[in-house]
């Protein structure tokens, strides 16, 4: 792995381009094992040295940072001004954000968590981006104010691009006031009344930060009864408003014969840490187990959780977004069951991405999207020599190398 200083980056990328050398853009390289294996020998170029907070416009609620800035350091800096990026720690982080990687890596993967229920995903919070093209030319799009809409929307294009289009070097994001009050509720019971409560919440005037489905296996990991559950997070500037919302939800839950456990902020964060994958969740090391990214129509989440084959699989799924994660050690989940789960997600109008799997990697990380020809055309425009992140173009299933 090469970690160039900021003034060396452009020259390095130009040299790689001139030589036609395959390379992989990276942040802190904390999750390079996720997704498809990179094809062939590759040079990893890390932006670890691009780690400064360039500007925090507190009154405008925007922050501009270099892409290699650790997400934890950025959130700590914003917290000192009573602000935050309203995004989840990446799966596999500690409760305090240790091991969360860089803000650039988070954007490049584009994986939202339960907080997107209220705050939307990271791509919706991006208002400006700086990047290094495959030929070493620097480019920029967007701006530093929320109302700026000039230029091509490279922010959305590069969010979730997995390093296949260029190296993200700088980001301007929208910040949010830090809620001074937060509490949670864990609701457990049968799927049908839980789904009824979920639908009532989505239609109500209440505004939870997140409403996450939990499988029985995930409840067991959190030392709770092995039942399906909904985890709710409520946040407000007013403790009285939170108490009123909590009482209203508890009354509704009792009417549906659901068990309801109120959670203070400390216990809420502890449960959320379980759902974000505690250290060792995949086994002794991350590459020995399965980590799956699921997505489906939110209205079909209850049908997915009703499948008996999922009772022993830890799974968290946003009830409003239909996006979530499932995971298991290698010896607890045969590959054929992952294939069955992928077919089920597709049947329910969704998808399944294999982020981690035991060696040898037998399953494709993702399959061809209907828009594959358009995706490949965009790739050719940004990377005509096909140097960047070979085999990791989202929406294009990697094919075995002819030399393999």
Residue pairs with C-beta under 8 A, 6 or more apart in sequence:
1 26
1 29
1 44
1 45
1 46
2 12
2 43
2 44
2 45
2 46
3 46
3 48
3 49
4 12
4 45
4 49
5 49
6 49
6 50
6 66
9 45
9 47
9 50
9 132
9 167
9 169
10 132
10 136
10 138
11 136
12 45
12 136
13 23
13 45
13 132
13 133
13 134
13 135
13 136
13 167
14 135
14 136
15 21
16 23
16 43
16 45
16 387
17 134
17 135
17 136
17 385
17 387
20 385
20 387
21 43
21 387
22 38
22 40
22 41
22 42
22 43
22 387
22 388
22 390
23 42
23 43
23 44
23 45
23 387
23 388
24 32
24 38
24 42
24 43
24 44
24 45
24 163
24 388
24 389
24 392
25 45
25 47
25 108
25 163
25 166
25 167
25 168
25 388
25 389
26 32
26 44
26 45
26 46
26 47
26 105
26 163
27 46
27 47
27 48
27 67
27 68
27 101
27 102
27 103
27 104
27 105
27 106
27 108
28 46
28 48
28 68
28 70
28 101
28 102
28 105
29 44
29 46
29 48
30 99
30 100
30 101
30 102
30 105
31 90
31 92
31 101
31 105
31 109
32 44
33 286
33 287
33 356
34 109
34 291
34 355
34 356
35 162
35 353
35 355
35 365
35 366
35 392
36 364
36 365
36 366
36 391
36 392
36 398
37 361
37 391
37 398
38 389
38 390
38 391
38 392
39 390
39 391
39 398
39 401
40 390
40 401
42 390
45 167
46 68
47 66
47 67
47 68
47 102
47 104
47 167
47 168
47 169
48 68
48 102
49 68
50 66
50 67
50 68
50 69
50 104
50 169
50 170
51 66
51 68
51 69
51 70
51 73
51 102
52 65
52 66
52 69
53 63
53 64
53 65
53 66
53 69
53 74
53 77
54 64
54 65
54 66
54 170
55 62
55 63
55 64
55 144
56 62
56 63
56 64
56 77
56 78
56 81
56 175
57 63
57 144
58 81
58 83
60 145
60 146
61 83
61 146
61 174
61 175
61 176
61 177
62 127
62 144
62 145
62 146
62 172
62 173
62 174
62 175
63 74
63 78
63 85
63 172
63 173
63 175
64 128
64 144
64 170
64 171
64 172
64 173
65 74
65 103
65 170
65 171
65 173
66 104
66 169
66 170
67 102
67 103
67 104
67 105
67 107
67 167
67 168
67 169
67 170
67 171
68 102
68 104
69 102
69 103
69 104
70 100
70 101
70 102
70 103
71 85
71 89
71 90
71 97
71 100
71 101
71 102
71 103
71 106
72 96
72 97
72 98
72 100
74 85
74 103
75 84
75 85
75 97
78 84
78 85
78 175
78 178
79 178
82 177
82 178
83 175
83 176
83 177
83 178
84 175
84 176
84 178
85 103
85 122
85 125
85 173
85 175
85 176
86 115
86 118
86 119
86 125
86 176
87 106
87 112
87 113
87 115
87 119
87 121
87 122
87 125
88 112
88 113
88 114
88 115
88 116
88 276
89 97
89 100
89 113
89 276
90 100
90 101
90 105
90 106
90 109
90 111
90 276
91 111
91 113
91 276
91 277
91 291
91 325
91 327
91 355
92 99
92 276
92 277
92 279
92 281
92 286
92 291
93 99
93 100
93 101
93 276
93 277
94 100
94 273
94 279
95 269
95 270
95 272
95 273
95 276
99 279
100 106
103 171
103 173
104 168
104 169
104 171
106 122
107 122
107 123
107 126
107 158
107 159
107 168
107 171
108 158
108 159
108 160
108 161
108 162
108 163
108 168
109 160
109 162
110 121
110 122
110 123
110 159
110 160
110 161
111 160
111 293
112 120
112 121
112 122
112 321
112 323
113 210
113 276
113 318
113 323
114 209
114 210
114 211
114 212
114 231
114 233
114 272
114 275
114 316
114 318
114 321
114 324
115 209
115 210
116 318
116 320
116 321
116 323
117 208
117 209
117 210
117 211
117 318
117 319
117 320
117 321
118 207
118 208
118 209
118 210
119 125
119 176
119 209
121 159
122 159
122 173
123 155
123 156
123 159
123 160
125 173
125 174
126 142
126 155
126 156
126 159
126 171
126 172
126 173
126 174
127 142
127 143
127 144
127 145
127 146
127 148
127 155
127 172
127 173
127 174
128 140
128 141
128 142
128 143
128 144
128 148
128 155
128 170
128 171
128 172
129 140
129 141
129 142
129 154
129 155
129 158
129 168
129 170
129 171
129 172
130 138
130 139
130 140
130 168
130 169
130 170
130 171
131 138
131 139
131 140
131 154
131 158
131 166
131 167
131 168
131 169
131 170
132 138
132 139
132 166
132 167
132 169
133 139
133 166
133 382
134 166
134 382
134 383
134 384
134 385
134 387
134 388
138 169
139 154
139 166
140 170
141 151
141 152
141 153
141 154
141 155
142 148
142 150
142 151
142 153
142 154
142 155
142 172
143 150
143 172
144 172
146 174
157 165
157 378
158 165
158 166
158 168
160 394
161 394
162 389
162 392
162 393
162 394
163 388
163 389
163 392
164 379
164 383
164 388
164 389
164 392
164 393
164 394
165 378
165 379
165 382
165 383
165 388
166 382
166 383
166 388
179 209
179 235
179 236
179 237
180 237
181 235
181 236
181 237
181 238
181 239
181 242
182 209
182 233
182 234
182 235
182 236
182 242
182 265
182 268
183 233
183 234
183 242
183 246
183 262
183 263
183 264
183 265
183 268
184 231
184 232
184 233
184 234
184 262
184 263
184 264
184 265
184 267
184 268
184 271
185 230
185 231
185 232
185 234
185 246
185 249
185 250
185 253
185 260
185 261
185 262
185 263
186 224
186 229
186 230
186 231
186 232
186 260
186 261
186 263
186 271
187 194
187 197
187 229
187 230
187 231
187 232
187 249
187 253
187 258
187 259
187 260
187 261
188 219
188 224
188 225
188 227
188 228
188 229
188 258
188 259
188 261
189 227
189 228
189 229
189 256
189 257
189 258
189 259
190 227
190 228
191 228
191 302
191 305
191 306
192 302
193 256
193 257
193 258
194 213
194 228
194 229
194 230
194 256
194 258
194 302
195 301
195 302
196 256
197 230
197 249
197 252
197 253
197 256
197 258
198 211
198 213
198 230
198 302
198 319
200 252
201 208
201 211
201 232
201 249
202 211
202 319
202 320
206 234
206 245
206 248
206 249
208 232
208 233
208 234
209 233
209 234
209 235
210 231
210 232
210 233
210 318
211 230
211 231
211 232
211 318
211 319
211 320
212 230
212 231
212 232
212 275
212 316
212 317
212 318
212 319
212 324
213 228
213 229
213 230
213 301
213 305
213 315
213 316
213 317
213 318
213 319
213 324
214 222
214 228
214 229
214 230
214 231
214 275
214 315
214 316
215 228
215 305
215 310
215 311
215 313
215 314
215 315
215 316
215 326
216 226
216 227
216 228
216 311
216 312
217 226
217 310
217 311
217 312
217 313
217 314
217 315
218 229
218 274
218 275
218 314
218 315
218 316
219 225
219 226
219 227
219 228
219 229
220 226
221 274
221 278
221 314
222 271
222 274
222 275
224 261
225 259
226 311
227 259
228 305
230 319
231 271
231 272
231 275
231 316
232 249
233 268
233 272
234 242
234 245
234 246
235 242
236 242
236 245
246 262
249 260
250 260
250 262
253 259
253 260
254 260
263 271
275 316
277 291
277 325
277 327
281 289
281 314
281 327
282 288
282 289
282 290
282 291
282 327
282 328
282 329
282 330
282 356
283 289
283 329
283 330
286 356
287 356
287 358
287 359
288 329
288 330
288 358
289 327
289 328
289 329
289 330
289 333
289 356
289 358
290 326
290 327
290 328
290 329
290 330
290 333
290 338
290 354
290 356
290 357
290 358
291 325
291 326
291 327
291 354
291 355
291 356
291 357
292 325
292 326
292 327
292 338
292 341
292 352
292 353
292 354
292 355
293 323
293 324
293 325
293 352
293 353
293 354
293 355
294 304
294 315
294 317
294 323
294 324
294 325
294 326
294 341
294 345
294 350
294 351
294 352
294 353
295 321
295 322
295 323
295 324
295 345
295 350
295 351
295 352
296 304
296 322
296 345
296 348
296 349
296 350
296 351
297 322
297 348
297 349
297 350
298 318
298 319
298 320
298 321
298 322
300 322
300 348
300 349
300 350
301 317
301 319
301 322
303 348
304 310
304 317
304 344
304 345
304 348
305 315
305 317
307 344
309 337
309 340
309 341
310 326
310 341
312 332
313 326
313 327
313 328
313 333
314 326
314 327
314 328
315 324
315 325
315 326
316 324
316 325
316 326
317 323
317 324
318 324
322 350
326 341
327 356
330 358
335 357
335 362
335 363
338 352
338 354
338 357
338 363
339 363
341 352
342 351
342 352
345 351
345 352
346 352
351 366
351 367
353 365
353 366
354 363
354 364
354 365
354 366
355 365
357 363
364 397
364 398
365 398
366 394
366 395
366 397
367 397
368 395
368 396
368 397
369 375
369 394
369 395
369 396
371 395
372 395
372 396
375 393
375 394
375 395
375 396
376 393
376 396
379 386
379 393
379 396
382 388
391 398
392 398
